[in-house]
Every structure is written in C-alpha cells, then in structure tokens.
Amino acid sequence: MNSDDLDARALALHEAHRGKLEVRATVPLETTDDLSLAYTPGVAAVCRAIARDPALAYRYTIKANTVAIVTDGSAVLGLGNIGATAALPVMEGKAALFKEFAGIDAFPLCYASNGADFADQVRNITPAFGGINLEDIAAPRCFEIEEALLDCGIPVMHDDQHGTAIVVLAALLNACRVTGRRYEELSIAIIGAGAAGYACARLLRCIGYDESACRPVRDLVVCDTRGIIHHGRPGLYENKYKFILAGETNRRQRTGSIADALAGADAVIGVSGPGVITGEMVRSMNPDPIVFALANPTPEIWPDEARSAGAAVIATGRSDFPNQCNNVLAFPGVFRGALDARATRITDGMKLAAAHALAACVPEPTADRILPSPLDRTIAPAVAAAVREAALEGGVGWRPGP
C-alpha cells in the first residue's frame, strides 16, 4: 500500500467517525428512579461516602479503571513539535488501544502549553484518574515532569521512555536466546539519547535500579547527534541526563562517532532517526549481531541491508517487517496491572516484571519471532498479572482485607 492511499483512507476514517472515542453511560437512565439513583438525590450518598473515605472512589467511580493520556504535543511520533491540537488524533488512538487490549477507559488531555507549573497542573487532575500516561513530551522536559509526578499517589509512566525500554529488554532477552549469547555479557550501542534512549540505557545498565533485581549488560555506549557520550565532551554539563549517562555507561570512556560505537558491539538499538546506520557499520560489529532499528516510519537501517551485512536478528518499529518493537506490547498490561493492584506508583520492579513476562510470551523465539504480535490478546493479561504481583511485592499495591 502506498503512503498516499494510506493517508487518504486514514483521513476518511477519522472524518466519518469524528475521531475514535465516545463516552457512554454504564447505568440505565430510562425512569425517574434511574435518575434518582444515578444523579440527584441518590448520588449525594455516594459523594458523602467518598468525602469520609476518599479511597472509596475506587469502589464507586470510574477512577479504578481510568487513565489520563497527557501530552503537550511537543514530540509526536515522527512529526516533532506539532502542538496539542494536532496531537489529539494520536492520543485518541492511544486511548482506543488501552480499551481494546486492556479494557481501560483512557482519555486524551492535550495541554496547550507546558510551562513551569505543568506538573502541578497534571497533579490537579489526579482525583478523577487511576493512572497517568505521559505521552509525546519532548526530552529533557519529559524527564523532569515524570520525576515531579512520581509521588502524586497514582501510577505515572512516560510511555515513550519506559514502554520502549520494557519492549526492548524483552526483545533483547529473546534475541540472546536465538544467537546463543548471555545477556549479562552483551556489549550494546544505543543510537539516540532522547526519552527512549535514556530509558533503555537506564534499564539495560540498571542505572538507579535495585541491583538485587536488575541484571546489567556488560558494556553500553550511548550516542546522540554529536557522537558517543563521554565525560570529556564539551557542554555535557548543560544536560544532567546526558551527564548521568556519561557516568553510568561507556565504562572505557570511548569517544568518536556512531560508527565507532558500533565497532565490536553485539547489539545496536536505534531510537533516533532514518538512515544513521550503514551496512558497513553492521559489518564492523561482532559476528551475528543484533540490530534493532526502531525509528519510525523510516528505520536507522532497512532490514534487508542489515541482513545483507550479517545481522542475525533484526527488529523495527514497523508492522510490515518481523519483530515489530511496539509499545502496545507493554503499556496496556503495565497500566492494567497497576490499576488492578491499586498501585500508588509504577516501580522499577514492575517494569522489570513486565519485560520478563513479555519475553516469556514467546517460549521458543526464532530470528523472525523474538516478540509476539501486537494484536495478540493474551499479551496484556500476562504482563498485567506480573506487574500486579510486582506491585504487591514491592509494597506499592493494595490488598483487600478479609
């Protein structure tokens, strides 16, 4: 299908349905008694009960099953900073995926501006929601906003960061099984130091994670548009997140370009832009390399070129190639498990549990199947069960009394 035809069909679909969401009542509203129970005067009893015990909102309202999808439209898909209104179709789509794969009622909240008080604005909507999915907010602002909201009392996750990292870890675990590698011995190059690159580096090197639960890879180098991130690079102190990466990765303090980063690596994870990896770079990697070229819609290197250069396992962000590395494999199950546990936050242990549960959904991985299909309806329940248990074990969940 050519892109012009796809564009035309997508526009027609959205016009015909006026978007992808609607709100429906879950109770009958046909008689005066129905109105008395659902609205006035009966609803006053529910309000008074919640006023006495706010936790009852999880029993009596939509809070127990509702997620806010929050964006400012500053980093949308491959479109960049297109603004909050133009981001709305993407957020609607995200909400539809939440409902389809996890039964969660999600709603897009697109903010026209992202000022100094943005985190406070988002914090003020928490009474109505059981969780917050931060979406398509540019780095480094996305890191600051998520950090400011972690103590807001409900689970918050920036999906571009952690959803990506969860799926990448799951894919790497199974790619190691295919290529006969030990995960802990991997040498990895990450191309891209934005939201996804930073989160992948944190998870794969266990930066800030509980060392008893997280297994770090042996070596990891991160590149941005200026090349390898290392402590000696001018201007590094201007970005605290890249400064953290310089201290916690690149243990040999290598310098140079993307090509230098790939030389001798077992795996490369591209979360950057189109065409930045060449076949020659892949040939410079260790034998049978693992290549994840996740830029969308145009990957860092096309699968055919990577395969011709010797890649043993290849993943992209696209649905028309094997091994689609898509966040929909993670976020529905993560939030379903967090809501089911009535978690107060999403912990690192919950992310690790999600990744290992996702990897286990492919019991016998092959080069063309290291991840399940995003359309597999069994994935979200499996991930949710693992996340719920991790929340309870980690002390951030709620167990009902006898």
Backbone hydrogen bonds, N-H to C=O, Kabsch-Sander energy under -0.5 kcal/mol:
donor,donor_aa,acceptor,acceptor_aa,energy
6,L,2,N,-2.0
7,D,3,S,-2.6
8,A,4,D,-2.1
9,R,5,D,-2.3
10,A,6,L,-2.5
11,L,7,D,-2.4
12,A,8,A,-2.2
13,L,9,R,-2.4
14,H,10,A,-2.2
15,E,11,L,-2.1
16,A,12,A,-2.5
17,H,13,L,-1.7
18,R,14,H,-0.9
19,G,14,H,-1.7
35,L,31,T,-2.0
36,S,32,T,-2.3
37,L,33,D,-1.9
38,A,34,D,-2.8
39,Y,35,L,-2.5
42,G,36,S,-2.1
43,V,39,Y,-3.5
44,A,41,P,-1.6
45,A,42,G,-1.4
46,V,42,G,-0.8
47,C,43,V,-2.2
48,R,44,A,-2.7
49,A,45,A,-2.0
50,I,46,V,-2.2
51,A,47,C,-2.4
52,R,48,R,-1.8
53,D,49,A,-1.9
56,L,53,D,-2.4
57,A,54,P,-2.0
58,Y,55,A,-1.7
59,R,56,L,-1.1
60,Y,56,L,-2.4
61,T,57,A,-1.8
64,A,61,T,-0.8
65,N,62,I,-2.2
66,T,63,K,-1.1
67,V,105,D,-1.7
68,A,131,G,-2.3
69,I,67,V,-0.5
69,I,107,F,-2.6
70,V,68,A,-0.8
70,V,133,N,-2.2
71,T,109,L,-1.9
74,S,136,D,-0.7
75,A,136,D,-1.7
76,V,80,G,-2.6
77,L,75,A,-0.6
79,L,76,V,-3.4
80,G,76,V,-1.1
82,I,73,G,-1.0
82,I,80,G,-1.5
83,G,73,G,-2.1
87,A,83,G,-1.1
88,L,84,A,-0.6
88,L,85,T,-1.1
90,V,87,A,-0.8
91,M,87,A,-1.9
92,E,88,L,-2.7
93,G,89,P,-2.0
94,K,90,V,-2.3
95,A,91,M,-2.3
96,A,92,E,-2.3
97,L,93,G,-2.0
98,F,94,K,-2.2
99,K,95,A,-2.0
100,E,96,A,-2.6
101,F,97,L,-2.6
102,A,98,F,-1.8
103,G,99,K,-1.3
104,I,98,F,-1.6
105,D,65,N,-2.4
106,A,104,I,-0.9
107,F,67,V,-2.0
109,L,69,I,-3.2
110,C,108,P,-0.5
111,Y,71,T,-2.9
111,Y,109,L,-0.7
118,F,115,G,-1.8
121,Q,117,D,-2.3
122,V,118,F,-2.4
123,R,119,A,-2.5
124,N,120,D,-1.6
125,I,122,V,-1.7
126,T,123,R,-1.4
128,A,125,I,-1.6
129,F,126,T,-1.1
130,G,66,T,-2.9
131,G,66,T,-1.0
132,I,155,P,-2.6
133,N,68,A,-3.2
134,L,132,I,-0.7
134,L,157,M,-1.9
135,E,70,V,-2.8
142,C,138,A,-1.8
143,F,140,P,-0.8
144,E,140,P,-1.5
145,I,141,R,-2.5
146,E,142,C,-2.2
147,E,143,F,-2.4
148,A,144,E,-2.0
149,L,145,I,-1.0
149,L,146,E,-0.9
150,L,146,E,-0.8
150,L,147,E,-0.7
152,C,149,L,-1.9
157,M,132,I,-2.2
159,D,134,L,-1.7
159,D,157,M,-1.0
161,Q,158,H,-1.0
162,H,158,H,-2.1
163,G,159,D,-1.0
164,T,159,D,-1.3
165,A,161,Q,-2.1
166,I,162,H,-2.5
167,V,163,G,-2.0
168,V,164,T,-2.6
169,L,165,A,-2.5
170,A,166,I,-2.2
171,A,167,V,-2.5
172,L,168,V,-2.6
173,L,169,L,-2.5
174,N,170,A,-1.8
175,A,171,A,-2.4
176,C,172,L,-2.4
177,R,173,L,-1.2
178,V,174,N,-1.8
179,T,175,A,-2.3
180,G,176,C,-1.0
181,R,176,C,-1.9
183,Y,181,R,-0.5
185,E,182,R,-1.7
186,L,183,Y,-1.7
188,I,186,L,-0.5
188,I,219,D,-2.4
189,A,267,A,-2.2
190,I,221,V,-3.1
191,I,189,A,-0.5
191,I,269,I,-2.8
192,G,190,I,-0.8
192,G,223,C,-3.0
198,Y,194,G,-2.7
199,A,195,A,-2.0
200,C,196,A,-2.6
201,A,197,G,-2.4
202,R,198,Y,-2.3
203,L,199,A,-2.4
204,L,200,C,-2.8
205,R,201,A,-2.0
206,C,202,R,-0.5
207,I,202,R,-2.1
208,G,206,C,-0.6
209,Y,206,C,-1.1
211,E,209,Y,-0.5
213,A,210,D,-1.7
214,C,210,D,-2.0
217,V,204,L,-2.5
218,R,186,L,-0.5
219,D,186,L,-2.0
221,V,188,I,-2.5
223,C,190,I,-2.8
224,D,227,G,-2.3
227,G,224,D,-1.8
228,I,256,G,-2.4
229,I,222,V,-2.8
230,H,228,I,-0.5
233,R,230,H,-1.7
236,L,233,R,-1.4
238,E,235,G,-1.5
239,N,236,L,-1.6
243,F,239,N,-2.1
244,I,240,K,-2.0
245,L,241,Y,-2.0
246,A,242,K,-2.4
247,G,243,F,-1.5
248,E,244,I,-2.0
249,T,245,L,-1.9
250,N,220,L,-3.5
253,Q,250,N,-2.7
261,A,257,S,-1.8
262,L,258,I,-1.9
263,A,259,A,-1.2
264,G,284,S,-2.2
265,A,262,L,-2.3
266,D,187,S,-2.6
267,A,187,S,-1.7
268,V,290,I,-2.3
269,I,189,A,-2.7
270,G,268,V,-0.6
270,G,292,F,-4.0
271,V,191,I,-3.0
271,V,269,I,-0.6
275,G,299,P,-2.0
276,V,273,G,-0.9
277,I,300,E,-1.8
282,V,278,T,-1.8
283,R,279,G,-2.3
284,S,280,E,-1.0
284,S,281,M,-0.6
285,M,282,V,-1.5
286,N,265,A,-2.5
290,I,266,D,-2.4
291,V,289,P,-0.5
291,V,313,V,-2.9
292,F,268,V,-2.9
292,F,290,I,-0.5
293,A,291,V,-0.7
293,A,315,A,-2.7
294,L,270,G,-2.1
294,L,292,F,-0.8
306,A,302,W,-2.3
307,R,303,P,-2.9
308,S,304,D,-2.3
309,A,305,E,-1.4
310,G,307,R,-1.6
311,A,306,A,-2.4
312,A,289,P,-2.5
313,V,289,P,-1.3
314,I,367,A,-0.6
315,A,291,V,-2.2
316,T,323,N,-1.3
317,G,293,A,-0.6
321,F,318,R,-0.6
323,N,368,D,-0.6
325,C,316,T,-3.3
325,C,323,N,-0.6
326,N,324,Q,-1.1
329,L,326,N,-2.1
330,A,327,N,-2.3
331,F,327,N,-2.2
334,V,330,A,-2.5
335,F,331,F,-2.3
336,R,332,P,-2.2
337,G,333,G,-2.6
338,A,334,V,-2.2
339,L,335,F,-2.8
340,D,336,R,-2.5
341,A,337,G,-1.7
342,R,339,L,-1.0
343,A,338,A,-2.9
344,T,396,V,-2.0
347,T,345,R,-0.7
351,K,347,T,-1.6
352,L,348,D,-2.5
353,A,349,G,-2.2
354,A,350,M,-2.0
355,A,351,K,-2.3
356,H,352,L,-2.4
357,A,353,A,-2.2
358,L,354,A,-2.4
359,A,355,A,-2.4
360,A,356,H,-1.9
361,C,357,A,-0.6
361,C,358,L,-1.0
362,V,359,A,-1.7
366,T,369,R,-1.3
369,R,366,T,-1.5
376,D,373,S,-1.9
377,R,375,L,-0.6
379,I,376,D,-1.3
382,A,378,T,-1.5
383,V,379,I,-2.7
384,A,380,A,-2.9
385,A,381,P,-2.3
386,A,382,A,-1.5
387,V,383,V,-2.5
388,R,384,A,-2.9
389,E,385,A,-2.0
390,A,386,A,-2.1
391,A,387,V,-2.3
392,L,388,R,-2.2
393,E,389,E,-2.8
394,G,390,A,-2.0
395,G,392,L,-1.1
396,V,391,A,-2.1
397,G,391,A,-1.1
398,W,341,A,-3.1
